[in-house]
Amino acid sequence: MKLYVLIKSTINNIFVIVLNETNKVLLIKSPGVLGFTGTKRKTPYAAEALGRKISLDLLSMGFSTSYIEVTWLSPFNKIVRSVLKGLRYSRRLHFDKINARISVTHNGCRIRKARRK
């Protein structure tokens, strides 16, 4: 069975959503579920612990040898790398495809008004 994992990293938090083939949501987790509060939620350690928790939850749900397609909605950084490291923790979940879905800039920010002389 194929699973889809979406990783969204915001300014203060990390969200991981697991979907099945019919786009039914199986899990939604963030580091707050594991007891991380405040600025500790955005650390790579919290991201790795979140990945481990998700992999163990998937194994307990019966997805023992599943192929995972991972997509993240933010730039590839330490947080995404740590979540992927945590997902590999069980060694029974295999990565099928790894995607990045990063938004394209439209024209940039508006430039500042010229200073008066």
Biopython code that builds the backbone (N, CA, C, O; Angstrom):
import numpy as np
from Bio.PDB.StructureBuilder import StructureBuilder

atoms = [
    (1, "MET", "N", (0.841, -1.184, 0.000)),
    (1, "MET", "CA", (0.000, 0.000, 0.000)),
    (1, "MET", "C", (0.879, 1.238, 0.000)),
    (1, "MET", "O", (1.938, 1.263, 0.628)),
    (2, "LYS", "N", (0.434, 2.258, -0.705)),
    (2, "LYS", "CA", (1.195, 3.487, -0.814)),
    (2, "LYS", "C", (0.605, 4.549, 0.106)),
    (2, "LYS", "O", (-0.612, 4.713, 0.178)),
    (3, "LEU", "N", (1.468, 5.258, 0.798)),
    (3, "LEU", "CA", (1.064, 6.345, 1.684)),
    (3, "LEU", "C", (1.696, 7.636, 1.198)),
    (3, "LEU", "O", (2.774, 7.625, 0.603)),
    (4, "TYR", "N", (1.025, 8.741, 1.453)),
    (4, "TYR", "CA", (1.533, 10.061, 1.097)),
    (4, "TYR", "C", (1.756, 10.850, 2.374)),
    (4, "TYR", "O", (0.866, 10.936, 3.220)),
    (5, "VAL", "N", (2.945, 11.427, 2.516)),
    (5, "VAL", "CA", (3.293, 12.207, 3.701)),
    (5, "VAL", "C", (3.557, 13.632, 3.271)),
    (5, "VAL", "O", (4.401, 13.876, 2.409)),
    (6, "LEU", "N", (2.839, 14.585, 3.866)),
    (6, "LEU", "CA", (3.040, 16.003, 3.601)),
    (6, "LEU", "C", (3.681, 16.634, 4.825)),
    (6, "LEU", "O", (3.189, 16.470, 5.942)),
    (7, "ILE", "N", (4.773, 17.352, 4.620)),
    (7, "ILE", "CA", (5.473, 18.026, 5.714)),
    (7, "ILE", "C", (5.357, 19.524, 5.478)),
    (7, "ILE", "O", (5.783, 20.032, 4.441)),
    (8, "LYS", "N", (4.787, 20.221, 6.433)),
    (8, "LYS", "CA", (4.668, 21.672, 6.331)),
    (8, "LYS", "C", (5.380, 22.290, 7.520)),
    (8, "LYS", "O", (5.040, 22.020, 8.672)),
    (9, "SER", "N", (6.356, 23.109, 7.234)),
    (9, "SER", "CA", (7.134, 23.749, 8.269)),
    (9, "SER", "C", (6.808, 25.235, 8.274)),
    (9, "SER", "O", (7.110, 25.940, 7.311)),
    (10, "THR", "N", (6.191, 25.720, 9.358)),
    (10, "THR", "CA", (5.849, 27.131, 9.476)),
    (10, "THR", "C", (6.873, 27.827, 10.343)),
    (10, "THR", "O", (7.903, 27.244, 10.683)),
    (11, "ILE", "N", (6.603, 29.060, 10.702)),
    (11, "ILE", "CA", (7.570, 29.830, 11.493)),
    (11, "ILE", "C", (7.762, 29.216, 12.872)),
    (11, "ILE", "O", (8.889, 29.127, 13.361)),
    (12, "ASN", "N", (6.668, 28.791, 13.505)),
    (12, "ASN", "CA", (6.756, 28.299, 14.877)),
    (12, "ASN", "C", (6.440, 26.827, 15.053)),
    (12, "ASN", "O", (6.513, 26.323, 16.174)),
    (13, "ASN", "N", (6.091, 26.115, 13.984)),
    (13, "ASN", "CA", (5.604, 24.763, 14.172)),
    (13, "ASN", "C", (5.912, 23.899, 12.954)),
    (13, "ASN", "O", (6.328, 24.398, 11.909)),
    (14, "ILE", "N", (5.704, 22.610, 13.108)),
    (14, "ILE", "CA", (5.873, 21.640, 12.029)),
    (14, "ILE", "C", (4.605, 20.792, 12.007)),
    (14, "ILE", "O", (4.138, 20.342, 13.054)),
    (15, "PHE", "N", (4.052, 20.576, 10.825)),
    (15, "PHE", "CA", (2.880, 19.723, 10.688)),
    (15, "PHE", "C", (3.211, 18.597, 9.724)),
    (15, "PHE", "O", (3.791, 18.828, 8.663)),
    (16, "VAL", "N", (2.840, 17.376, 10.097)),
    (16, "VAL", "CA", (3.029, 16.212, 9.231)),
    (16, "VAL", "C", (1.667, 15.549, 9.065)),
    (16, "VAL", "O", (1.007, 15.202, 10.044)),
    (17, "ILE", "N", (1.258, 15.380, 7.810)),
    (17, "ILE", "CA", (-0.037, 14.788, 7.484)),
    (17, "ILE", "C", (0.216, 13.524, 6.679)),
    (17, "ILE", "O", (0.980, 13.543, 5.713)),
    (18, "VAL", "N", (-0.419, 12.429, 7.068)),
    (18, "VAL", "CA", (-0.276, 11.155, 6.350)),
    (18, "VAL", "C", (-1.612, 10.830, 5.690)),
    (18, "VAL", "O", (-2.653, 10.802, 6.347)),
    (19, "LEU", "N", (-1.566, 10.583, 4.371)),
    (19, "LEU", "CA", (-2.756, 10.255, 3.584)),
    (19, "LEU", "C", (-2.596, 8.871, 2.981)),
    (19, "LEU", "O", (-1.475, 8.405, 2.779)),
    (20, "ASN", "N", (-3.713, 8.210, 2.693)),
    (20, "ASN", "CA", (-3.631, 6.939, 1.980)),
    (20, "ASN", "C", (-3.869, 7.181, 0.494)),
    (20, "ASN", "O", (-3.897, 8.329, 0.052)),
    (21, "GLU", "N", (-4.040, 6.106, -0.285)),
    (21, "GLU", "CA", (-4.162, 6.241, -1.739)),
    (21, "GLU", "C", (-5.420, 6.981, -2.170)),
    (21, "GLU", "O", (-5.440, 7.605, -3.231)),
    (22, "THR", "N", (-6.460, 6.918, -1.362)),
    (22, "THR", "CA", (-7.707, 7.603, -1.706)),
    (22, "THR", "C", (-7.802, 8.983, -1.071)),
    (22, "THR", "O", (-8.895, 9.539, -0.966)),
    (23, "ASN", "N", (-6.674, 9.541, -0.645)),
    (23, "ASN", "CA", (-6.570, 10.866, -0.017)),
    (23, "ASN", "C", (-7.373, 10.981, 1.272)),
    (23, "ASN", "O", (-7.857, 12.061, 1.610)),
    (24, "LYS", "N", (-7.515, 9.877, 1.988)),
    (24, "LYS", "CA", (-8.145, 9.903, 3.307)),
    (24, "LYS", "C", (-7.046, 10.157, 4.336)),
    (24, "LYS", "O", (-5.998, 9.511, 4.305)),
    (25, "VAL", "N", (-7.285, 11.089, 5.235)),
    (25, "VAL", "CA", (-6.283, 11.454, 6.232)),
    (25, "VAL", "C", (-6.197, 10.358, 7.283)),
    (25, "VAL", "O", (-7.194, 9.995, 7.907)),
    (26, "LEU", "N", (-4.978, 9.833, 7.470)),
    (26, "LEU", "CA", (-4.762, 8.798, 8.482)),
    (26, "LEU", "C", (-4.213, 9.397, 9.768)),
    (26, "LEU", "O", (-4.643, 9.024, 10.859)),
    (27, "LEU", "N", (-3.273, 10.315, 9.651)),
    (27, "LEU", "CA", (-2.639, 10.934, 10.822)),
    (27, "LEU", "C", (-2.368, 12.404, 10.552)),
    (27, "LEU", "O", (-2.026, 12.787, 9.433)),
    (28, "ILE", "N", (-2.520, 13.208, 11.564)),
    (28, "ILE", "CA", (-2.037, 14.591, 11.556)),
    (28, "ILE", "C", (-1.321, 14.778, 12.878)),
    (28, "ILE", "O", (-1.913, 14.612, 13.944)),
    (29, "LYS", "N", (-0.058, 15.118, 12.807)),
    (29, "LYS", "CA", (0.722, 15.280, 14.044)),
    (29, "LYS", "C", (1.565, 16.539, 13.969)),
    (29, "LYS", "O", (1.925, 17.008, 12.889)),
    (30, "SER", "N", (1.867, 17.070, 15.136)),
    (30, "SER", "CA", (2.813, 18.175, 15.286)),
    (30, "SER", "C", (3.588, 17.922, 16.580)),
    (30, "SER", "O", (3.158, 17.104, 17.393)),
    (31, "PRO", "N", (4.703, 18.591, 16.789)),
    (31, "PRO", "CA", (5.483, 18.342, 18.006)),
    (31, "PRO", "C", (4.752, 18.662, 19.303)),
    (31, "PRO", "O", (5.161, 18.198, 20.367)),
    (32, "GLY", "N", (3.677, 19.445, 19.237)),
    (32, "GLY", "CA", (2.892, 19.727, 20.435)),
    (32, "GLY", "C", (2.258, 18.476, 21.008)),
    (32, "GLY", "O", (2.019, 18.404, 22.214)),
    (33, "VAL", "N", (1.978, 17.481, 20.164)),
    (33, "VAL", "CA", (1.406, 16.213, 20.625)),
    (33, "VAL", "C", (2.400, 15.474, 21.512)),
    (33, "VAL", "O", (2.009, 14.756, 22.432)),
    (34, "LEU", "N", (3.692, 15.654, 21.229)),
    (34, "LEU", "CA", (4.727, 14.960, 21.991)),
    (34, "LEU", "C", (5.158, 15.705, 23.249)),
    (34, "LEU", "O", (6.017, 15.224, 23.987)),
    (35, "GLY", "N", (4.576, 16.866, 23.501)),
    (35, "GLY", "CA", (4.892, 17.610, 24.711)),
    (35, "GLY", "C", (5.850, 18.760, 24.507)),
    (35, "GLY", "O", (6.241, 19.404, 25.481)),
    (36, "PHE", "N", (6.244, 19.043, 23.275)),
    (36, "PHE", "CA", (7.122, 20.181, 23.022)),
    (36, "PHE", "C", (6.276, 21.455, 23.021)),
    (36, "PHE", "O", (5.214, 21.501, 22.401)),
    (37, "THR", "N", (6.751, 22.479, 23.715)),
    (37, "THR", "CA", (6.010, 23.734, 23.794)),
    (37, "THR", "C", (6.915, 24.896, 23.418)),
    (37, "THR", "O", (8.139, 24.820, 23.523)),
    (38, "GLY", "N", (6.283, 25.961, 22.983)),
    (38, "GLY", "CA", (7.013, 27.194, 22.690)),
    (38, "GLY", "C", (7.980, 27.046, 21.521)),
    (38, "GLY", "O", (7.650, 26.453, 20.494)),
    (39, "THR", "N", (9.167, 27.589, 21.694)),
    (39, "THR", "CA", (10.159, 27.575, 20.614)),
    (39, "THR", "C", (10.794, 26.207, 20.423)),
    (39, "THR", "O", (11.479, 25.984, 19.424)),
    (40, "LYS", "N", (10.584, 25.286, 21.356)),
    (40, "LYS", "CA", (11.160, 23.935, 21.219)),
    (40, "LYS", "C", (10.468, 23.133, 20.129)),
    (40, "LYS", "O", (11.003, 22.120, 19.677)),
    (41, "ARG", "N", (9.278, 23.571, 19.694)),
    (41, "ARG", "CA", (8.547, 22.846, 18.656)),
    (41, "ARG", "C", (9.243, 22.931, 17.300)),
    (41, "ARG", "O", (9.035, 22.058, 16.456)),
    (42, "LYS", "N", (10.044, 23.934, 17.072)),
    (42, "LYS", "CA", (10.652, 24.159, 15.759)),
    (42, "LYS", "C", (12.074, 23.603, 15.668)),
    (42, "LYS", "O", (12.743, 23.821, 14.658)),
    (43, "THR", "N", (12.552, 22.900, 16.678)),
    (43, "THR", "CA", (13.915, 22.393, 16.672)),
    (43, "THR", "C", (14.022, 21.101, 15.862)),
    (43, "THR", "O", (13.034, 20.382, 15.713)),
    (44, "PRO", "N", (15.218, 20.800, 15.335)),
    (44, "PRO", "CA", (15.402, 19.538, 14.620)),
    (44, "PRO", "C", (15.161, 18.308, 15.499)),
    (44, "PRO", "O", (14.726, 17.269, 15.000)),
    (45, "TYR", "N", (15.437, 18.415, 16.791)),
    (45, "TYR", "CA", (15.192, 17.293, 17.689)),
    (45, "TYR", "C", (13.699, 16.980, 17.763)),
    (45, "TYR", "O", (13.305, 15.814, 17.734)),
    (46, "ALA", "N", (12.875, 18.011, 17.858)),
    (46, "ALA", "CA", (11.427, 17.803, 17.891)),
    (46, "ALA", "C", (10.931, 17.227, 16.563)),
    (46, "ALA", "O", (10.011, 16.410, 16.544)),
    (47, "ALA", "N", (11.537, 17.648, 15.467)),
    (47, "ALA", "CA", (11.141, 17.134, 14.153)),
    (47, "ALA", "C", (11.487, 15.658, 14.017)),
    (47, "ALA", "O", (10.701, 14.883, 13.472)),
    (48, "GLU", "N", (12.659, 15.263, 14.509)),
    (48, "GLU", "CA", (13.046, 13.854, 14.438)),
    (48, "GLU", "C", (12.160, 12.997, 15.341)),
    (48, "GLU", "O", (11.763, 11.895, 14.962)),
    (49, "ALA", "N", (11.852, 13.501, 16.527)),
    (49, "ALA", "CA", (10.957, 12.772, 17.429)),
    (49, "ALA", "C", (9.569, 12.632, 16.816)),
    (49, "ALA", "O", (8.907, 11.610, 16.997)),
    (50, "LEU", "N", (9.134, 13.646, 16.100)),
    (50, "LEU", "CA", (7.840, 13.584, 15.414)),
    (50, "LEU", "C", (7.855, 12.534, 14.305)),
    (50, "LEU", "O", (6.892, 11.782, 14.153)),
    (51, "GLY", "N", (8.932, 12.477, 13.534)),
    (51, "GLY", "CA", (9.054, 11.461, 12.490)),
    (51, "GLY", "C", (9.053, 10.055, 13.057)),
    (51, "GLY", "O", (8.429, 9.156, 12.494)),
    (52, "ARG", "N", (9.750, 9.860, 14.174)),
    (52, "ARG", "CA", (9.765, 8.545, 14.828)),
    (52, "ARG", "C", (8.377, 8.158, 15.321)),
    (52, "ARG", "O", (7.954, 7.013, 15.161)),
    (53, "LYS", "N", (7.675, 9.106, 15.916)),
    (53, "LYS", "CA", (6.332, 8.834, 16.433)),
    (53, "LYS", "C", (5.386, 8.447, 15.296)),
    (53, "LYS", "O", (4.568, 7.540, 15.445)),
    (54, "ILE", "N", (5.499, 9.130, 14.175)),
    (54, "ILE", "CA", (4.635, 8.815, 13.036)),
    (54, "ILE", "C", (4.961, 7.438, 12.479)),
    (54, "ILE", "O", (4.052, 6.672, 12.159)),
    (55, "SER", "N", (6.251, 7.111, 12.359)),
    (55, "SER", "CA", (6.605, 5.785, 11.829)),
    (55, "SER", "C", (6.122, 4.676, 12.756)),
    (55, "SER", "O", (5.652, 3.642, 12.283)),
    (56, "LEU", "N", (6.230, 4.873, 14.064)),
    (56, "LEU", "CA", (5.746, 3.864, 15.008)),
    (56, "LEU", "C", (4.217, 3.764, 14.979)),
    (56, "LEU", "O", (3.668, 2.669, 15.100)),
    (57, "ASP", "N", (3.528, 4.900, 14.818)),
    (57, "ASP", "CA", (2.067, 4.875, 14.723)),
    (57, "ASP", "C", (1.608, 4.148, 13.465)),
    (57, "ASP", "O", (0.624, 3.410, 13.497)),
    (58, "LEU", "N", (2.318, 4.355, 12.359)),
    (58, "LEU", "CA", (1.954, 3.666, 11.115)),
    (58, "LEU", "C", (2.161, 2.157, 11.242)),
    (58, "LEU", "O", (1.364, 1.368, 10.735)),
    (59, "LEU", "N", (3.234, 1.766, 11.921)),
    (59, "LEU", "CA", (3.461, 0.333, 12.128)),
    (59, "LEU", "C", (2.392, -0.272, 13.026)),
    (59, "LEU", "O", (1.955, -1.401, 12.802)),
    (60, "SER", "N", (1.969, 0.476, 14.042)),
    (60, "SER", "CA", (0.927, -0.049, 14.927)),
    (60, "SER", "C", (-0.440, -0.089, 14.240)),
    (60, "SER", "O", (-1.314, -0.852, 14.652)),
    (61, "MET", "N", (-0.633, 0.729, 13.190)),
    (61, "MET", "CA", (-1.879, 0.705, 12.429)),
    (61, "MET", "C", (-1.896, -0.430, 11.402)),
    (61, "MET", "O", (-2.928, -0.683, 10.781)),
    (62, "GLY", "N", (-0.766, -1.110, 11.220)),
    (62, "GLY", "CA", (-0.738, -2.245, 10.310)),
    (62, "GLY", "C", (-0.060, -1.987, 8.983)),
    (62, "GLY", "O", (-0.085, -2.856, 8.112)),
    (63, "PHE", "N", (0.545, -0.824, 8.795)),
    (63, "PHE", "CA", (1.261, -0.525, 7.558)),
    (63, "PHE", "C", (2.718, -0.950, 7.732)),
    (63, "PHE", "O", (3.603, -0.107, 7.878)),
    (64, "SER", "N", (2.962, -2.258, 7.715)),
    (64, "SER", "CA", (4.301, -2.751, 8.038)),
    (64, "SER", "C", (5.282, -2.582, 6.889)),
    (64, "SER", "O", (6.412, -2.149, 7.116)),
    (65, "THR", "N", (4.888, -2.908, 5.670)),
    (65, "THR", "CA", (5.787, -2.720, 4.535)),
    (65, "THR", "C", (5.097, -1.817, 3.527)),
    (65, "THR", "O", (4.535, -2.286, 2.537)),
    (66, "SER", "N", (5.145, -0.542, 3.785)),
    (66, "SER", "CA", (4.475, 0.428, 2.932)),
    (66, "SER", "C", (5.491, 1.292, 2.215)),
    (66, "SER", "O", (6.602, 1.511, 2.699)),
    (67, "TYR", "N", (5.093, 1.774, 1.060)),
    (67, "TYR", "CA", (5.912, 2.718, 0.316)),
    (67, "TYR", "C", (5.349, 4.115, 0.542)),
    (67, "TYR", "O", (4.140, 4.341, 0.478)),
    (68, "ILE", "N", (6.254, 5.037, 0.806)),
    (68, "ILE", "CA", (5.856, 6.382, 1.185)),
    (68, "ILE", "C", (6.305, 7.361, 0.105)),
    (68, "ILE", "O", (7.439, 7.305, -0.373)),
    (69, "GLU", "N", (5.398, 8.255, -0.268)),
    (69, "GLU", "CA", (5.747, 9.377, -1.132)),
    (69, "GLU", "C", (5.730, 10.625, -0.258)),
    (69, "GLU", "O", (4.690, 10.993, 0.287)),
    (70, "VAL", "N", (6.881, 11.274, -0.127)),
    (70, "VAL", "CA", (7.035, 12.409, 0.774)),
    (70, "VAL", "C", (7.045, 13.698, -0.034)),
    (70, "VAL", "O", (7.747, 13.801, -1.039)),
    (71, "THR", "N", (6.265, 14.681, 0.407)),
    (71, "THR", "CA", (6.245, 16.001, -0.200)),
    (71, "THR", "C", (6.336, 17.026, 0.912)),
    (71, "THR", "O", (5.628, 16.920, 1.914)),
    (72, "TRP", "N", (7.190, 18.005, 0.750)),
    (72, "TRP", "CA", (7.243, 19.074, 1.746)),
    (72, "TRP", "C", (6.921, 20.385, 1.082)),
    (72, "TRP", "O", (7.220, 20.605, -0.092)),
    (73, "LEU", "N", (6.297, 21.263, 1.868)),
    (73, "LEU", "CA", (5.763, 22.513, 1.358)),
    (73, "LEU", "C", (6.591, 23.710, 1.800)),
    (73, "LEU", "O", (6.075, 24.826, 1.851)),
    (74, "SER", "N", (7.852, 23.504, 2.116)),
    (74, "SER", "CA", (8.735, 24.579, 2.548)),
    (74, "SER", "C", (10.127, 24.278, 2.003)),
    (74, "SER", "O", (10.353, 23.181, 1.492)),
    (75, "PRO", "N", (11.056, 25.206, 2.094)),
    (75, "PRO", "CA", (12.415, 24.910, 1.612)),
    (75, "PRO", "C", (13.040, 23.747, 2.376)),
    (75, "PRO", "O", (12.744, 23.539, 3.553)),
    (76, "PHE", "N", (13.903, 22.991, 1.703)),
    (76, "PHE", "CA", (14.564, 21.853, 2.340)),
    (76, "PHE", "C", (15.585, 22.389, 3.332)),
    (76, "PHE", "O", (16.548, 23.047, 2.939)),
    (77, "ASN", "N", (15.383, 22.113, 4.601)),
    (77, "ASN", "CA", (16.268, 22.622, 5.644)),
    (77, "ASN", "C", (16.468, 21.536, 6.698)),
    (77, "ASN", "O", (16.117, 20.376, 6.479)),
    (78, "LYS", "N", (17.028, 21.913, 7.830)),
    (78, "LYS", "CA", (17.303, 20.941, 8.897)),
    (78, "LYS", "C", (16.032, 20.267, 9.406)),
    (78, "LYS", "O", (16.049, 19.094, 9.779)),
    (79, "ILE", "N", (14.945, 21.010, 9.418)),
    (79, "ILE", "CA", (13.691, 20.479, 9.950)),
    (79, "ILE", "C", (13.169, 19.340, 9.075)),
    (79, "ILE", "O", (12.814, 18.276, 9.582)),
    (80, "VAL", "N", (13.124, 19.561, 7.778)),
    (80, "VAL", "CA", (12.624, 18.533, 6.853)),
    (80, "VAL", "C", (13.548, 17.325, 6.870)),
    (80, "VAL", "O", (13.089, 16.182, 6.852)),
    (81, "ARG", "N", (14.848, 17.581, 6.904)),
    (81, "ARG", "CA", (15.834, 16.495, 6.959)),
    (81, "ARG", "C", (15.641, 15.665, 8.226)),
    (81, "ARG", "O", (15.757, 14.440, 8.183)),
    (82, "SER", "N", (15.353, 16.307, 9.338)),
    (82, "SER", "CA", (15.160, 15.585, 10.591)),
    (82, "SER", "C", (13.875, 14.763, 10.585)),
    (82, "SER", "O", (13.843, 13.659, 11.129)),
    (83, "VAL", "N", (12.817, 15.294, 9.973)),
    (83, "VAL", "CA", (11.575, 14.519, 9.875)),
    (83, "VAL", "C", (11.805, 13.272, 9.026)),
    (83, "VAL", "O", (11.333, 12.189, 9.373)),
    (84, "LEU", "N", (12.529, 13.418, 7.912)),
    (84, "LEU", "CA", (12.832, 12.267, 7.060)),
    (84, "LEU", "C", (13.685, 11.240, 7.806)),
    (84, "LEU", "O", (13.494, 10.034, 7.654)),
    (85, "LYS", "N", (14.619, 11.730, 8.606)),
    (85, "LYS", "CA", (15.455, 10.827, 9.405)),
    (85, "LYS", "C", (14.613, 10.058, 10.424)),
    (85, "LYS", "O", (14.841, 8.871, 10.656)),
    (86, "GLY", "N", (13.648, 10.733, 11.022)),
    (86, "GLY", "CA", (12.758, 10.070, 11.974)),
    (86, "GLY", "C", (11.833, 9.070, 11.304)),
    (86, "GLY", "O", (11.524, 8.029, 11.883)),
    (87, "LEU", "N", (11.382, 9.377, 10.075)),
    (87, "LEU", "CA", (10.512, 8.441, 9.361)),
    (87, "LEU", "C", (11.249, 7.163, 8.974)),
    (87, "LEU", "O", (10.632, 6.104, 8.862)),
    (88, "ARG", "N", (12.562, 7.253, 8.769)),
    (88, "ARG", "CA", (13.351, 6.067, 8.431)),
    (88, "ARG", "C", (13.646, 5.204, 9.650)),
    (88, "ARG", "O", (14.276, 4.154, 9.526)),
    (89, "TYR", "N", (13.204, 5.630, 10.813)),
    (89, "TYR", "CA", (13.536, 4.975, 12.069)),
    (89, "TYR", "C", (13.099, 3.507, 12.103)),
    (89, "TYR", "O", (13.832, 2.662, 12.616)),
    (90, "SER", "N", (11.932, 3.196, 11.571)),
    (90, "SER", "CA", (11.397, 1.838, 11.685)),
    (90, "SER", "C", (12.058, 0.862, 10.722)),
    (90, "SER", "O", (12.016, -0.344, 10.967)),
    (91, "ARG", "N", (12.663, 1.329, 9.642)),
    (91, "ARG", "CA", (13.340, 0.523, 8.620)),
    (91, "ARG", "C", (12.400, -0.379, 7.828)),
    (91, "ARG", "O", (12.860, -1.127, 6.965)),
    (92, "ARG", "N", (11.106, -0.329, 8.095)),
    (92, "ARG", "CA", (10.158, -1.125, 7.320)),
    (92, "ARG", "C", (9.359, -0.252, 6.350)),
    (92, "ARG", "O", (8.706, -0.762, 5.439)),
    (93, "LEU", "N", (9.417, 1.050, 6.549)),
    (93, "LEU", "CA", (8.757, 1.977, 5.640)),
    (93, "LEU", "C", (9.778, 2.423, 4.601)),
    (93, "LEU", "O", (10.872, 2.864, 4.951)),
    (94, "HIS", "N", (9.426, 2.309, 3.345)),
    (94, "HIS", "CA", (10.364, 2.611, 2.271)),
    (94, "HIS", "C", (9.922, 3.865, 1.535)),
    (94, "HIS", "O", (8.737, 4.045, 1.251)),
    (95, "PHE", "N", (10.885, 4.735, 1.228)),
    (95, "PHE", "CA", (10.586, 5.940, 0.467)),
    (95, "PHE", "C", (10.491, 5.594, -1.009)),
    (95, "PHE", "O", (11.430, 5.051, -1.592)),
    (96, "ASP", "N", (9.371, 5.906, -1.599)),
    (96, "ASP", "CA", (9.158, 5.659, -3.021)),
    (96, "ASP", "C", (9.539, 6.887, -3.827)),
    (96, "ASP", "O", (10.208, 6.777, -4.854)),
    (97, "LYS", "N", (9.121, 8.045, -3.369)),
    (97, "LYS", "CA", (9.346, 9.286, -4.092)),
    (97, "LYS", "C", (9.474, 10.413, -3.083)),
    (97, "LYS", "O", (8.754, 10.440, -2.085)),
    (98, "ILE", "N", (10.382, 11.339, -3.334)),
    (98, "ILE", "CA", (10.571, 12.484, -2.455)),
    (98, "ILE", "C", (10.450, 13.738, -3.310)),
    (98, "ILE", "O", (11.233, 13.940, -4.238)),
    (99, "ASN", "N", (9.459, 14.590, -2.994)),
    (99, "ASN", "CA", (9.172, 15.787, -3.783)),
    (99, "ASN", "C", (9.334, 17.040, -2.939)),
    (99, "ASN", "O", (9.258, 16.995, -1.711)),
    (100, "ALA", "N", (9.556, 18.153, -3.613)),
    (100, "ALA", "CA", (9.496, 19.463, -2.982)),
    (100, "ALA", "C", (8.466, 20.278, -3.737)),
    (100, "ALA", "O", (8.562, 20.425, -4.956)),
    (101, "ARG", "N", (7.494, 20.805, -3.038)),
    (101, "ARG", "CA", (6.489, 21.658, -3.665)),
    (101, "ARG", "C", (6.636, 23.048, -3.072)),
    (101, "ARG", "O", (5.946, 23.408, -2.118)),
    (102, "ILE", "N", (7.541, 23.819, -3.647)),
    (102, "ILE", "CA", (7.848, 25.144, -3.133)),
    (102, "ILE", "C", (7.149, 26.171, -4.020)),
    (102, "ILE", "O", (7.170, 26.058, -5.246)),
    (103, "SER", "N", (6.543, 27.155, -3.406)),
    (103, "SER", "CA", (5.829, 28.165, -4.171)),
    (103, "SER", "C", (6.812, 29.036, -4.956)),
    (103, "SER", "O", (7.930, 29.298, -4.511)),
    (104, "VAL", "N", (6.370, 29.471, -6.119)),
    (104, "VAL", "CA", (7.192, 30.309, -6.987)),
    (104, "VAL", "C", (6.880, 31.761, -6.678)),
    (104, "VAL", "O", (5.717, 32.142, -6.550)),
    (105, "THR", "N", (7.917, 32.565, -6.560)),
    (105, "THR", "CA", (7.695, 33.977, -6.255)),
    (105, "THR", "C", (7.016, 34.659, -7.440)),
    (105, "THR", "O", (7.298, 34.331, -8.592)),
    (106, "HIS", "N", (6.143, 35.582, -7.165)),
    (106, "HIS", "CA", (5.359, 36.211, -8.220)),
    (106, "HIS", "C", (6.087, 37.396, -8.825)),
    (106, "HIS", "O", (6.118, 37.508, -10.050)),
    (107, "ASN", "N", (6.660, 38.265, -8.059)),
    (107, "ASN", "CA", (7.449, 39.367, -8.591)),
    (107, "ASN", "C", (8.280, 39.988, -7.486)),
    (107, "ASN", "O", (8.928, 41.013, -7.697)),
    (108, "GLY", "N", (8.269, 39.396, -6.342)),
    (108, "GLY", "CA", (9.043, 39.920, -5.229)),
    (108, "GLY", "C", (8.272, 40.972, -4.449)),
    (108, "GLY", "O", (7.131, 41.306, -4.769)),
    (109, "CYS", "N", (8.925, 41.479, -3.426)),
    (109, "CYS", "CA", (8.313, 42.502, -2.594)),
    (109, "CYS", "C", (8.414, 43.870, -3.276)),
    (109, "CYS", "O", (9.241, 44.080, -4.164)),
    (110, "ARG", "N", (7.578, 44.760, -2.853)),
    (110, "ARG", "CA", (7.586, 46.112, -3.388)),
    (110, "ARG", "C", (8.823, 46.842, -2.875)),
    (110, "ARG", "O", (9.165, 46.731, -1.698)),
    (111, "ILE", "N", (9.487, 47.580, -3.743)),
    (111, "ILE", "CA", (10.706, 48.262, -3.332)),
    (111, "ILE", "C", (10.351, 49.495, -2.498)),
    (111, "ILE", "O", (9.247, 50.028, -2.610)),
    (112, "ARG", "N", (11.279, 49.941, -1.674)),
    (112, "ARG", "CA", (11.033, 51.079, -0.816)),
    (112, "ARG", "C", (10.976, 52.364, -1.621)),
    (112, "ARG", "O", (11.591, 52.493, -2.680)),
    (113, "LYS", "N", (10.235, 53.288, -1.096)),
    (113, "LYS", "CA", (10.132, 54.598, -1.724)),
    (113, "LYS", "C", (11.475, 55.316, -1.596)),
    (113, "LYS", "O", (12.140, 55.210, -0.566)),
    (114, "ALA", "N", (11.870, 56.037, -2.625)),
    (114, "ALA", "CA", (13.153, 56.740, -2.599)),
    (114, "ALA", "C", (13.141, 57.834, -1.535)),
    (114, "ALA", "O", (12.133, 58.505, -1.312)),
    (115, "ARG", "N", (14.285, 57.991, -0.892)),
    (115, "ARG", "CA", (14.397, 58.988, 0.171)),
    (115, "ARG", "C", (14.409, 60.386, -0.412)),
    (115, "ARG", "O", (15.025, 60.644, -1.446)),
    (116, "ARG", "N", (13.711, 61.289, 0.276)),
    (116, "ARG", "CA", (13.665, 62.667, -0.183)),
    (116, "ARG", "C", (14.980, 63.377, 0.099)),
    (116, "ARG", "O", (15.617, 63.135, 1.124)),
    (117, "LYS", "N", (15.382, 64.253, -0.813)),
    (117, "LYS", "CA", (16.660, 64.976, -0.594)),
    (117, "LYS", "C", (16.463, 66.378, -0.181)),
    (117, "LYS", "O", (17.436, 67.100, 0.036)),
]
sb = StructureBuilder()
sb.init_structure("model")
sb.init_model(0)
sb.init_chain("A")
sb.init_seg("    ")
for serial, (resi, resn, name, xyz) in enumerate(atoms, 1):
    if name == "N":
        sb.init_residue(resn, " ", resi, " ")
    sb.init_atom(name, np.array(xyz, "f"), 0.0, 1.0, " ", f" {name:<3s}", serial, name[0])
structure = sb.get_structure()
